[in-house]
Amino acid sequence: MQTHPYIPNSGPEIKKEMLEAIGVKSAEELFVDIPEKLRFKGSLRLPHCSSELEVRRHLDALLSRNEASGTLLSFLGAGCWPHYVPAVCEEINSRSEFLTAYAGDVYSDLGRYQALFEFQSMLGDLIGMDVVSLPWYDWASVAGDAARMAVVATGRHELLVPRTISPERLSVLRGYSEGLADIKLIKNNCESGQLNLEDVEAQISSDTAAVYIENPTYHGVVEAQGEEISRLVHNHGALFIVGVEPLSLGVLTPPGEYGADIVCGEGQPLGMHLSFGGSLLGFLACRDTEQLVSAVPHRLITLTTTGEKDQWGFTYVLPQRTMFAAREKARSLTGTGTALWAITAAVYMSLLGPQGMRELAEAIVQKSYYAMKRISEIDGLKVPVFDSFHFQEFTVNFDSARKTVRDINEALLKSGIVGGKDITAEFPELGNTGLYCVTEIHSKTDIDRLAAALEETLQ
Amino acid sequence: MMSGKDTGYHAVAWKEPIIYQLGRKSRRGYRVPTVEDEIAAQIGDVARLIPANMRRKEPPKLPELSEPEVVRHYIRLSQQTYGVDSGIHIHGTCTMKYSPKVNEMIARSPKIADLHPLQPVETVQGVLKVMFDFGRWLCEISGMDAFSLQPRGGAHAVFCNARIIRAYHRSNGEDRNEIITTVLSHPCNAGSPSAAGFRIVTLYPNEETGYPDIEALKAAVGRQTAGLMMTDPYDTGVFDGNIEEYIKIVHEAGGLVAIDQANANSILGRLRIGDIGADLCHFNLHKSFSTPHGSTGPGSAAIGVKKELSEFLPIPTVEFNGSRYYLDYNRPHSIGKAGEFYGVVPNVLKAYAWMMMMGAEGLREASEVAVLNNNYLIKRLLEVRGVSLPWRDAHPFRLQEARFSLEKMMEETGIGIADVNRRIVDFGLQDMETSHEPWIIPEPFTPEPPETTTKEDLDRFVEVLHTISQEAYTSPSIVKTAPHNAAISNIDRSPSTDSNRWAMTWRAYLKKRRNDQQ
């Protein structure tokens, strides 16, 4: 076999040299620890090794069987939202130092620690919280972590969750909290789509560890009762967890200002591509109390000083609390999370700055409101289903159209349009309904094209 | 008199301010896409639409920088970060192999980057085929029957496997609540099943063999045993030769066996844990399958199970009906969703490309050279004064890595691994992996030289350790006061445990400083 381009010591001469130094005749002798009878004697049925050119051609042909934004106009969101990714984000997350670093300490990885501290800091300013951890897999997983923190902090084992939660997220959350907390669903107000406070009062008790809300909700509704909910939750000695979509906070009051104890959410909009749902990062934050900080499952970086003036240092906070050291006593997961995306999000937030964040959120509101207006002009469609302020996403009800969302979406696809997510089965009470997402990437022409195609389909 | 600075290396030292200390008011690094006049005119003022109490009163207090300033700041921070591409990178338990550049190019293509996870399946046949084929390849490598690519990392994979073990027992009407693990297994083998609600029993290694006795396991199993979850090979580079016997014992007690093969580098093409009888296993794509570690993520892991357990895998699975790939949600016994959508798909693509570059023969070659590198390193490191290798008599040759001890050096000089790890940075190397806790080996360090390491790098690494050892025995203060050539030194670690001084955000730092000054 030829020497492999990734394996510098694969030549016969160098192997011989190394084997001689070790004092064995063949590399096989080095595998002595694996009992002979356990060894695999066959050869693996895998593709033969290819050249780089062959790999690229093969994958290029395979991936060309996908249809992405070049050929399709999509209005899908529902937990993974299309936004423009500034070139600088890609430049920095392609830097091979960030891309290929891992677990070095501060003296070898100073820049990584600083970039991650800056992520914690800027996210903290966006959401209005003092403590932010290194991020984890996705919004659902950090909602699970938040629930776990609440159980640890309160010693209670019940979690109240809105009926309007993303079903995808609820399924993950159930897995995360199996054996830890019972999940009870809180009704929403049918007209506004916001939380039904009477139902919160009916269900909250001295067993409630936390009440969790999402803002905006899965249906795009902005929950405006944060302060009331917070009061209610705290009167019962429970914790208030708020899950947020971060770009909305360019114009919306951050959860830290309406009483959230723990904040979580999805950071993908902060500079990550859609990637078939494979570039998510869940962020987790809490108030700066010893009790909550001790319950955070993930790494936390603190700013500190060094012996020298005007020089910053960094170090981990309470490292003994996580699974790395506490093993089964931590009763929570940590490990390889999504740090490269945290660095990317830091770059994104520093590019946009305070004004950019506001302007972007305003642009998303204007475009999505324009889309709602255009679609609502089509006979028989109810847009949105709920009477509340919406951010970025909204429901379109097709009950009077005599066609299912699935049929409509199939028809739209023939014109190169991917309609909103069909949520009819997820929320039967809403009827025949799709969840549409409109962001800054959609032009007026795109939105008009959608409206025209819908109109044509429904004729 | 040696100063400690004469090492031929100095780190980039920018004294880079925190980003909040840079820029100035009204600068911007990005122009938001224009909203068409017609839309703006029709919709009007956004604030008017928002309920008054939900209108953000002040914009977030983010820094204000132009694009060139942002780029320079983060380029400087990247220069102060030590990646696999930066130098000798043999951080153990992590399989820090080279991540091929072509894989990055492929994974960053708009053909994958711009795909929405909820697009109709007929528009995503290419990526589904990649996921399906990759799963089949992993079956071939592991001897398992079905794979899920959903877990986002090793801890998550073990968590999913623990939940599958529970679902399996429940389906048999049993509520077994105990998981047995071994102390030299990765901490997630204890932590993840604990998070899933299991009680944990930990077995300790025999002083001579380096792994637990058969009798210890026999004493631990019972009707409460849901399963054995352990790492093999261990981070000591020792293969637990009792594995076949363990599997038999646990099966006889009615439990399942899940083997953590996050670091599979030494067994690729040589050992298939499914053939030996394990019921579940997992691989980390960011370790054995070359995807970059991303400064600690995104990683990706894959869990493999035997046929009898495939019904419990997370939904959706990727299936093929002879003409079309699809996502199968109709699996009533599944443990449910493991995470949102389908996993870290770009990493699956990178690992797929890597497998094509390697082929079956390349995988075997990778494992041979990784083990050759490791044993060469062991041979040479044991020539360094103060270094020893626990269980050397029983296991003179190790697989992918080895866990050494500086106990002797500590006893003789007062210099231990913490000091050596600060000093090694002065030579342009990264601090070494010590050991997961608890430290059953005193003053441990764990280098792992994957197949992508050169012999020259191994020689250089040994040479540096020789130098540091010599310093420890002759001028220990150089080591004690290290680092001397890093970007910074003398970090004040005390805020780590002091809630009045820790500051995880700049806003918290400003508040606490204000309080101090009052």
Boltz contact constraints between the chains, C-beta under 6 A:
constraints:
  - contact:
      token1: [A, 1]
      token2: [B, 361]
      max_distance: 6.0
  - contact:
      token1: [A, 4]
      token2: [B, 362]
      max_distance: 6.0
  - contact:
      token1: [A, 4]
      token2: [B, 365]
      max_distance: 6.0
  - contact:
      token1: [A, 6]
      token2: [B, 98]
      max_distance: 6.0
  - contact:
      token1: [A, 6]
      token2: [B, 452]
      max_distance: 6.0
  - contact:
      token1: [A, 7]
      token2: [B, 369]
      max_distance: 6.0
  - contact:
      token1: [A, 7]
      token2: [B, 451]
      max_distance: 6.0
  - contact:
      token1: [A, 8]
      token2: [B, 454]
      max_distance: 6.0
  - contact:
      token1: [A, 9]
      token2: [B, 369]
      max_distance: 6.0
  - contact:
      token1: [A, 9]
      token2: [B, 455]
      max_distance: 6.0
  - contact:
      token1: [A, 10]
      token2: [B, 365]
      max_distance: 6.0
  - contact:
      token1: [A, 10]
      token2: [B, 369]
      max_distance: 6.0
  - contact:
      token1: [A, 14]
      token2: [B, 455]
      max_distance: 6.0
  - contact:
      token1: [A, 18]
      token2: [B, 372]
      max_distance: 6.0
  - contact:
      token1: [A, 18]
      token2: [B, 376]
      max_distance: 6.0
  - contact:
      token1: [A, 21]
      token2: [B, 376]
      max_distance: 6.0
  - contact:
      token1: [A, 21]
      token2: [B, 379]
      max_distance: 6.0
  - contact:
      token1: [A, 22]
      token2: [B, 375]
      max_distance: 6.0
  - contact:
      token1: [A, 22]
      token2: [B, 376]
      max_distance: 6.0
  - contact:
      token1: [A, 22]
      token2: [B, 379]
      max_distance: 6.0
  - contact:
      token1: [A, 27]
      token2: [B, 368]
      max_distance: 6.0
  - contact:
      token1: [A, 27]
      token2: [B, 372]
      max_distance: 6.0
  - contact:
      token1: [A, 30]
      token2: [B, 371]
      max_distance: 6.0
  - contact:
      token1: [A, 30]
      token2: [B, 375]
      max_distance: 6.0
  - contact:
      token1: [A, 30]
      token2: [B, 397]
      max_distance: 6.0
  - contact:
      token1: [A, 32]
      token2: [B, 397]
      max_distance: 6.0
  - contact:
      token1: [A, 33]
      token2: [B, 239]
      max_distance: 6.0
  - contact:
      token1: [A, 33]
      token2: [B, 395]
      max_distance: 6.0
  - contact:
      token1: [A, 34]
      token2: [B, 239]
      max_distance: 6.0
  - contact:
      token1: [A, 34]
      token2: [B, 271]
      max_distance: 6.0
  - contact:
      token1: [A, 35]
      token2: [B, 241]
      max_distance: 6.0
  - contact:
      token1: [A, 38]
      token2: [B, 276]
      max_distance: 6.0
  - contact:
      token1: [A, 39]
      token2: [B, 270]
      max_distance: 6.0
  - contact:
      token1: [A, 40]
      token2: [B, 270]
      max_distance: 6.0
  - contact:
      token1: [A, 40]
      token2: [B, 271]
      max_distance: 6.0
  - contact:
      token1: [A, 40]
      token2: [B, 272]
      max_distance: 6.0
  - contact:
      token1: [A, 43]
      token2: [B, 360]
      max_distance: 6.0
  - contact:
      token1: [A, 44]
      token2: [B, 140]
      max_distance: 6.0
  - contact:
      token1: [A, 44]
      token2: [B, 269]
      max_distance: 6.0
  - contact:
      token1: [A, 44]
      token2: [B, 360]
      max_distance: 6.0
  - contact:
      token1: [A, 45]
      token2: [B, 140]
      max_distance: 6.0
  - contact:
      token1: [A, 46]
      token2: [B, 137]
      max_distance: 6.0
  - contact:
      token1: [A, 46]
      token2: [B, 360]
      max_distance: 6.0
  - contact:
      token1: [A, 47]
      token2: [B, 356]
      max_distance: 6.0
  - contact:
      token1: [A, 47]
      token2: [B, 359]
      max_distance: 6.0
  - contact:
      token1: [A, 48]
      token2: [B, 359]
      max_distance: 6.0
  - contact:
      token1: [A, 49]
      token2: [B, 358]
      max_distance: 6.0
  - contact:
      token1: [A, 49]
      token2: [B, 359]
      max_distance: 6.0
  - contact:
      token1: [A, 49]
      token2: [B, 362]
      max_distance: 6.0
  - contact:
      token1: [A, 50]
      token2: [B, 356]
      max_distance: 6.0
  - contact:
      token1: [A, 52]
      token2: [B, 102]
      max_distance: 6.0
  - contact:
      token1: [A, 55]
      token2: [B, 353]
      max_distance: 6.0
  - contact:
      token1: [A, 55]
      token2: [B, 356]
      max_distance: 6.0
  - contact:
      token1: [A, 55]
      token2: [B, 357]
      max_distance: 6.0
  - contact:
      token1: [A, 59]
      token2: [B, 106]
      max_distance: 6.0
  - contact:
      token1: [A, 62]
      token2: [B, 126]
      max_distance: 6.0
  - contact:
      token1: [A, 63]
      token2: [B, 111]
      max_distance: 6.0
  - contact:
      token1: [A, 63]
      token2: [B, 126]
      max_distance: 6.0
  - contact:
      token1: [A, 65]
      token2: [B, 125]
      max_distance: 6.0
  - contact:
      token1: [A, 65]
      token2: [B, 126]
      max_distance: 6.0
  - contact:
      token1: [A, 66]
      token2: [B, 111]
      max_distance: 6.0
  - contact:
      token1: [A, 66]
      token2: [B, 115]
      max_distance: 6.0
  - contact:
      token1: [A, 66]
      token2: [B, 124]
      max_distance: 6.0
  - contact:
      token1: [A, 66]
      token2: [B, 126]
      max_distance: 6.0
  - contact:
      token1: [A, 66]
      token2: [B, 127]
      max_distance: 6.0
  - contact:
      token1: [A, 67]
      token2: [B, 123]
      max_distance: 6.0
  - contact:
      token1: [A, 68]
      token2: [B, 110]
      max_distance: 6.0
  - contact:
      token1: [A, 68]
      token2: [B, 111]
      max_distance: 6.0
  - contact:
      token1: [A, 68]
      token2: [B, 114]
      max_distance: 6.0
  - contact:
      token1: [A, 68]
      token2: [B, 115]
      max_distance: 6.0
  - contact:
      token1: [A, 69]
      token2: [B, 114]
      max_distance: 6.0
  - contact:
      token1: [A, 74]
      token2: [B, 116]
      max_distance: 6.0
  - contact:
      token1: [A, 76]
      token2: [B, 116]
      max_distance: 6.0
  - contact:
      token1: [A, 76]
      token2: [B, 118]
      max_distance: 6.0
  - contact:
      token1: [A, 79]
      token2: [B, 340]
      max_distance: 6.0
  - contact:
      token1: [A, 80]
      token2: [B, 117]
      max_distance: 6.0
  - contact:
      token1: [A, 86]
      token2: [B, 30]
      max_distance: 6.0
  - contact:
      token1: [A, 88]
      token2: [B, 71]
      max_distance: 6.0
  - contact:
      token1: [A, 92]
      token2: [B, 74]
      max_distance: 6.0
  - contact:
      token1: [A, 95]
      token2: [B, 78]
      max_distance: 6.0
  - contact:
      token1: [A, 96]
      token2: [B, 83]
      max_distance: 6.0
  - contact:
      token1: [A, 96]
      token2: [B, 85]
      max_distance: 6.0
  - contact:
      token1: [A, 97]
      token2: [B, 78]
      max_distance: 6.0
  - contact:
      token1: [A, 97]
      token2: [B, 81]
      max_distance: 6.0
  - contact:
      token1: [A, 97]
      token2: [B, 83]
      max_distance: 6.0
  - contact:
      token1: [A, 97]
      token2: [B, 86]
      max_distance: 6.0
  - contact:
      token1: [A, 98]
      token2: [B, 78]
      max_distance: 6.0
  - contact:
      token1: [A, 98]
      token2: [B, 81]
      max_distance: 6.0
  - contact:
      token1: [A, 98]
      token2: [B, 295]
      max_distance: 6.0
  - contact:
      token1: [A, 99]
      token2: [B, 292]
      max_distance: 6.0
  - contact:
      token1: [A, 100]
      token2: [B, 83]
      max_distance: 6.0
  - contact:
      token1: [A, 100]
      token2: [B, 84]
      max_distance: 6.0
  - contact:
      token1: [A, 100]
      token2: [B, 85]
      max_distance: 6.0
  - contact:
      token1: [A, 100]
      token2: [B, 99]
      max_distance: 6.0
  - contact:
      token1: [A, 100]
      token2: [B, 292]
      max_distance: 6.0
  - contact:
      token1: [A, 101]
      token2: [B, 81]
      max_distance: 6.0
  - contact:
      token1: [A, 101]
      token2: [B, 82]
      max_distance: 6.0
  - contact:
      token1: [A, 101]
      token2: [B, 83]
      max_distance: 6.0
  - contact:
      token1: [A, 101]
      token2: [B, 295]
      max_distance: 6.0
  - contact:
      token1: [A, 102]
      token2: [B, 94]
      max_distance: 6.0
  - contact:
      token1: [A, 102]
      token2: [B, 293]
      max_distance: 6.0
  - contact:
      token1: [A, 103]
      token2: [B, 91]
      max_distance: 6.0
  - contact:
      token1: [A, 104]
      token2: [B, 82]
      max_distance: 6.0
  - contact:
      token1: [A, 104]
      token2: [B, 430]
      max_distance: 6.0
  - contact:
      token1: [A, 104]
      token2: [B, 431]
      max_distance: 6.0
  - contact:
      token1: [A, 105]
      token2: [B, 431]
      max_distance: 6.0
  - contact:
      token1: [A, 106]
      token2: [B, 491]
      max_distance: 6.0
  - contact:
      token1: [A, 107]
      token2: [B, 425]
      max_distance: 6.0
  - contact:
      token1: [A, 107]
      token2: [B, 483]
      max_distance: 6.0
  - contact:
      token1: [A, 107]
      token2: [B, 486]
      max_distance: 6.0
  - contact:
      token1: [A, 108]
      token2: [B, 82]
      max_distance: 6.0
  - contact:
      token1: [A, 108]
      token2: [B, 425]
      max_distance: 6.0
  - contact:
      token1: [A, 108]
      token2: [B, 430]
      max_distance: 6.0
  - contact:
      token1: [A, 108]
      token2: [B, 431]
      max_distance: 6.0
  - contact:
      token1: [A, 109]
      token2: [B, 81]
      max_distance: 6.0
  - contact:
      token1: [A, 109]
      token2: [B, 82]
      max_distance: 6.0
  - contact:
      token1: [A, 110]
      token2: [B, 80]
      max_distance: 6.0
  - contact:
      token1: [A, 110]
      token2: [B, 487]
      max_distance: 6.0
  - contact:
      token1: [A, 111]
      token2: [B, 77]
      max_distance: 6.0
  - contact:
      token1: [A, 111]
      token2: [B, 78]
      max_distance: 6.0
  - contact:
      token1: [A, 111]
      token2: [B, 80]
      max_distance: 6.0
  - contact:
      token1: [A, 111]
      token2: [B, 81]
      max_distance: 6.0
  - contact:
      token1: [A, 112]
      token2: [B, 81]
      max_distance: 6.0
  - contact:
      token1: [A, 112]
      token2: [B, 295]
      max_distance: 6.0
  - contact:
      token1: [A, 114]
      token2: [B, 77]
      max_distance: 6.0
  - contact:
      token1: [A, 115]
      token2: [B, 77]
      max_distance: 6.0
  - contact:
      token1: [A, 118]
      token2: [B, 19]
      max_distance: 6.0
  - contact:
      token1: [A, 120]
      token2: [B, 504]
      max_distance: 6.0
  - contact:
      token1: [A, 120]
      token2: [B, 505]
      max_distance: 6.0
  - contact:
      token1: [A, 121]
      token2: [B, 505]
      max_distance: 6.0
  - contact:
      token1: [A, 121]
      token2: [B, 506]
      max_distance: 6.0
  - contact:
      token1: [A, 122]
      token2: [B, 62]
      max_distance: 6.0
  - contact:
      token1: [A, 124]
      token2: [B, 505]
      max_distance: 6.0
  - contact:
      token1: [A, 124]
      token2: [B, 507]
      max_distance: 6.0
  - contact:
      token1: [A, 125]
      token2: [B, 60]
      max_distance: 6.0
  - contact:
      token1: [A, 125]
      token2: [B, 61]
      max_distance: 6.0
  - contact:
      token1: [A, 125]
      token2: [B, 62]
      max_distance: 6.0
  - contact:
      token1: [A, 125]
      token2: [B, 507]
      max_distance: 6.0
  - contact:
      token1: [A, 126]
      token2: [B, 60]
      max_distance: 6.0
  - contact:
      token1: [A, 130]
      token2: [B, 505]
      max_distance: 6.0
  - contact:
      token1: [A, 130]
      token2: [B, 508]
      max_distance: 6.0
  - contact:
      token1: [A, 131]
      token2: [B, 504]
      max_distance: 6.0
  - contact:
      token1: [A, 132]
      token2: [B, 504]
      max_distance: 6.0
  - contact:
      token1: [A, 132]
      token2: [B, 505]
      max_distance: 6.0
  - contact:
      token1: [A, 137]
      token2: [B, 152]
      max_distance: 6.0
  - contact:
      token1: [A, 137]
      token2: [B, 339]
      max_distance: 6.0
  - contact:
      token1: [A, 138]
      token2: [B, 339]
      max_distance: 6.0
  - contact:
      token1: [A, 138]
      token2: [B, 340]
      max_distance: 6.0
  - contact:
      token1: [A, 140]
      token2: [B, 340]
      max_distance: 6.0
  - contact:
      token1: [A, 168]
      token2: [B, 340]
      max_distance: 6.0
  - contact:
      token1: [A, 171]
      token2: [B, 336]
      max_distance: 6.0
  - contact:
      token1: [A, 171]
      token2: [B, 337]
      max_distance: 6.0
  - contact:
      token1: [A, 172]
      token2: [B, 337]
      max_distance: 6.0
  - contact:
      token1: [A, 172]
      token2: [B, 339]
      max_distance: 6.0
  - contact:
      token1: [A, 175]
      token2: [B, 336]
      max_distance: 6.0
  - contact:
      token1: [A, 179]
      token2: [B, 197]
      max_distance: 6.0
  - contact:
      token1: [A, 222]
      token2: [B, 54]
      max_distance: 6.0
  - contact:
      token1: [A, 224]
      token2: [B, 51]
      max_distance: 6.0
  - contact:
      token1: [A, 224]
      token2: [B, 54]
      max_distance: 6.0
  - contact:
      token1: [A, 251]
      token2: [B, 56]
      max_distance: 6.0
  - contact:
      token1: [A, 252]
      token2: [B, 54]
      max_distance: 6.0
  - contact:
      token1: [A, 252]
      token2: [B, 56]
      max_distance: 6.0
  - contact:
      token1: [A, 253]
      token2: [B, 54]
      max_distance: 6.0
  - contact:
      token1: [A, 253]
      token2: [B, 56]
      max_distance: 6.0
  - contact:
      token1: [A, 273]
      token2: [B, 113]
      max_distance: 6.0
  - contact:
      token1: [A, 274]
      token2: [B, 115]
      max_distance: 6.0
  - contact:
      token1: [A, 274]
      token2: [B, 116]
      max_distance: 6.0
  - contact:
      token1: [A, 275]
      token2: [B, 113]
      max_distance: 6.0
  - contact:
      token1: [A, 275]
      token2: [B, 345]
      max_distance: 6.0
  - contact:
      token1: [A, 275]
      token2: [B, 346]
      max_distance: 6.0
  - contact:
      token1: [A, 276]
      token2: [B, 115]
      max_distance: 6.0
  - contact:
      token1: [A, 276]
      token2: [B, 117]
      max_distance: 6.0
  - contact:
      token1: [A, 276]
      token2: [B, 127]
      max_distance: 6.0
  - contact:
      token1: [A, 276]
      token2: [B, 345]
      max_distance: 6.0
  - contact:
      token1: [A, 277]
      token2: [B, 117]
      max_distance: 6.0
  - contact:
      token1: [A, 277]
      token2: [B, 341]
      max_distance: 6.0
  - contact:
      token1: [A, 277]
      token2: [B, 342]
      max_distance: 6.0
  - contact:
      token1: [A, 278]
      token2: [B, 344]
      max_distance: 6.0
  - contact:
      token1: [A, 278]
      token2: [B, 345]
      max_distance: 6.0
  - contact:
      token1: [A, 278]
      token2: [B, 346]
      max_distance: 6.0
  - contact:
      token1: [A, 288]
      token2: [B, 508]
      max_distance: 6.0
  - contact:
      token1: [A, 290]
      token2: [B, 499]
      max_distance: 6.0
  - contact:
      token1: [A, 300]
      token2: [B, 504]
      max_distance: 6.0
  - contact:
      token1: [A, 302]
      token2: [B, 495]
      max_distance: 6.0
  - contact:
      token1: [A, 302]
      token2: [B, 502]
      max_distance: 6.0
  - contact:
      token1: [A, 302]
      token2: [B, 503]
      max_distance: 6.0
  - contact:
      token1: [A, 302]
      token2: [B, 504]
      max_distance: 6.0
  - contact:
      token1: [A, 303]
      token2: [B, 503]
      max_distance: 6.0
  - contact:
      token1: [A, 303]
      token2: [B, 509]
      max_distance: 6.0
  - contact:
      token1: [A, 304]
      token2: [B, 492]
      max_distance: 6.0
  - contact:
      token1: [A, 304]
      token2: [B, 495]
      max_distance: 6.0
  - contact:
      token1: [A, 305]
      token2: [B, 492]
      max_distance: 6.0
  - contact:
      token1: [A, 306]
      token2: [B, 488]
      max_distance: 6.0
  - contact:
      token1: [A, 306]
      token2: [B, 490]
      max_distance: 6.0
  - contact:
      token1: [A, 306]
      token2: [B, 491]
      max_distance: 6.0
  - contact:
      token1: [A, 307]
      token2: [B, 490]
      max_distance: 6.0
  - contact:
      token1: [A, 311]
      token2: [B, 15]
      max_distance: 6.0
  - contact:
      token1: [A, 311]
      token2: [B, 488]
      max_distance: 6.0
  - contact:
      token1: [A, 313]
      token2: [B, 488]
      max_distance: 6.0
  - contact:
      token1: [A, 313]
      token2: [B, 491]
      max_distance: 6.0
  - contact:
      token1: [A, 315]
      token2: [B, 493]
      max_distance: 6.0
  - contact:
      token1: [A, 315]
      token2: [B, 496]
      max_distance: 6.0
  - contact:
      token1: [A, 317]
      token2: [B, 496]
      max_distance: 6.0
  - contact:
      token1: [A, 317]
      token2: [B, 502]
      max_distance: 6.0
  - contact:
      token1: [A, 323]
      token2: [B, 187]
      max_distance: 6.0
  - contact:
      token1: [A, 323]
      token2: [B, 191]
      max_distance: 6.0
  - contact:
      token1: [A, 324]
      token2: [B, 187]
      max_distance: 6.0
  - contact:
      token1: [A, 325]
      token2: [B, 437]
      max_distance: 6.0
  - contact:
      token1: [A, 327]
      token2: [B, 187]
      max_distance: 6.0
  - contact:
      token1: [A, 327]
      token2: [B, 190]
      max_distance: 6.0
  - contact:
      token1: [A, 327]
      token2: [B, 191]
      max_distance: 6.0
  - contact:
      token1: [A, 328]
      token2: [B, 190]
      max_distance: 6.0
  - contact:
      token1: [A, 328]
      token2: [B, 191]
      max_distance: 6.0
  - contact:
      token1: [A, 328]
      token2: [B, 194]
      max_distance: 6.0
  - contact:
      token1: [A, 328]
      token2: [B, 200]
      max_distance: 6.0
  - contact:
      token1: [A, 330]
      token2: [B, 191]
      max_distance: 6.0
  - contact:
      token1: [A, 331]
      token2: [B, 194]
      max_distance: 6.0
  - contact:
      token1: [A, 331]
      token2: [B, 195]
      max_distance: 6.0
  - contact:
      token1: [A, 332]
      token2: [B, 195]
      max_distance: 6.0
  - contact:
      token1: [A, 333]
      token2: [B, 155]
      max_distance: 6.0
  - contact:
      token1: [A, 333]
      token2: [B, 159]
      max_distance: 6.0
  - contact:
      token1: [A, 333]
      token2: [B, 192]
      max_distance: 6.0
  - contact:
      token1: [A, 333]
      token2: [B, 195]
      max_distance: 6.0
  - contact:
      token1: [A, 335]
      token2: [B, 153]
      max_distance: 6.0
  - contact:
      token1: [A, 335]
      token2: [B, 154]
      max_distance: 6.0
  - contact:
      token1: [A, 335]
      token2: [B, 155]
      max_distance: 6.0
  - contact:
      token1: [A, 336]
      token2: [B, 153]
      max_distance: 6.0
  - contact:
      token1: [A, 336]
      token2: [B, 296]
      max_distance: 6.0
  - contact:
      token1: [A, 336]
      token2: [B, 297]
      max_distance: 6.0
  - contact:
      token1: [A, 336]
      token2: [B, 299]
      max_distance: 6.0
  - contact:
      token1: [A, 337]
      token2: [B, 297]
      max_distance: 6.0
  - contact:
      token1: [A, 338]
      token2: [B, 297]
      max_distance: 6.0
  - contact:
      token1: [A, 338]
      token2: [B, 298]
      max_distance: 6.0
  - contact:
      token1: [A, 339]
      token2: [B, 295]
      max_distance: 6.0
  - contact:
      token1: [A, 339]
      token2: [B, 296]
      max_distance: 6.0
  - contact:
      token1: [A, 339]
      token2: [B, 297]
      max_distance: 6.0
  - contact:
      token1: [A, 340]
      token2: [B, 294]
      max_distance: 6.0
  - contact:
      token1: [A, 340]
      token2: [B, 295]
      max_distance: 6.0
  - contact:
      token1: [A, 347]
      token2: [B, 74]
      max_distance: 6.0
  - contact:
      token1: [A, 349]
      token2: [B, 62]
      max_distance: 6.0
  - contact:
      token1: [A, 350]
      token2: [B, 19]
      max_distance: 6.0
  - contact:
      token1: [A, 350]
      token2: [B, 63]
      max_distance: 6.0
  - contact:
      token1: [A, 350]
      token2: [B, 65]
      max_distance: 6.0
  - contact:
      token1: [A, 350]
      token2: [B, 70]
      max_distance: 6.0
  - contact:
      token1: [A, 351]
      token2: [B, 29]
      max_distance: 6.0
  - contact:
      token1: [A, 351]
      token2: [B, 30]
      max_distance: 6.0
  - contact:
      token1: [A, 351]
      token2: [B, 70]
      max_distance: 6.0
  - contact:
      token1: [A, 352]
      token2: [B, 30]
      max_distance: 6.0
  - contact:
      token1: [A, 353]
      token2: [B, 28]
      max_distance: 6.0
  - contact:
      token1: [A, 353]
      token2: [B, 62]
      max_distance: 6.0
  - contact:
      token1: [A, 353]
      token2: [B, 64]
      max_distance: 6.0
  - contact:
      token1: [A, 354]
      token2: [B, 59]
      max_distance: 6.0
  - contact:
      token1: [A, 354]
      token2: [B, 60]
      max_distance: 6.0
  - contact:
      token1: [A, 354]
      token2: [B, 62]
      max_distance: 6.0
  - contact:
      token1: [A, 356]
      token2: [B, 28]
      max_distance: 6.0
  - contact:
      token1: [A, 356]
      token2: [B, 30]
      max_distance: 6.0
  - contact:
      token1: [A, 356]
      token2: [B, 32]
      max_distance: 6.0
  - contact:
      token1: [A, 357]
      token2: [B, 60]
      max_distance: 6.0
  - contact:
      token1: [A, 358]
      token2: [B, 59]
      max_distance: 6.0
  - contact:
      token1: [A, 359]
      token2: [B, 32]
      max_distance: 6.0
  - contact:
      token1: [A, 360]
      token2: [B, 32]
      max_distance: 6.0
  - contact:
      token1: [A, 362]
      token2: [B, 46]
      max_distance: 6.0
  - contact:
      token1: [A, 363]
      token2: [B, 32]
      max_distance: 6.0
  - contact:
      token1: [A, 363]
      token2: [B, 35]
      max_distance: 6.0
  - contact:
      token1: [A, 365]
      token2: [B, 46]
      max_distance: 6.0
  - contact:
      token1: [A, 366]
      token2: [B, 35]
      max_distance: 6.0
  - contact:
      token1: [A, 366]
      token2: [B, 39]
      max_distance: 6.0
  - contact:
      token1: [A, 366]
      token2: [B, 43]
      max_distance: 6.0
  - contact:
      token1: [A, 369]
      token2: [B, 43]
      max_distance: 6.0
  - contact:
      token1: [A, 370]
      token2: [B, 39]
      max_distance: 6.0
  - contact:
      token1: [A, 370]
      token2: [B, 43]
      max_distance: 6.0
  - contact:
      token1: [A, 389]
      token2: [B, 49]
      max_distance: 6.0
  - contact:
      token1: [A, 389]
      token2: [B, 50]
      max_distance: 6.0
  - contact:
      token1: [A, 389]
      token2: [B, 51]
      max_distance: 6.0
  - contact:
      token1: [A, 418]
      token2: [B, 119]
      max_distance: 6.0
  - contact:
      token1: [A, 421]
      token2: [B, 118]
      max_distance: 6.0
  - contact:
      token1: [A, 440]
      token2: [B, 33]
      max_distance: 6.0
  - contact:
      token1: [A, 444]
      token2: [B, 36]
      max_distance: 6.0
  - contact:
      token1: [A, 444]
      token2: [B, 39]
      max_distance: 6.0
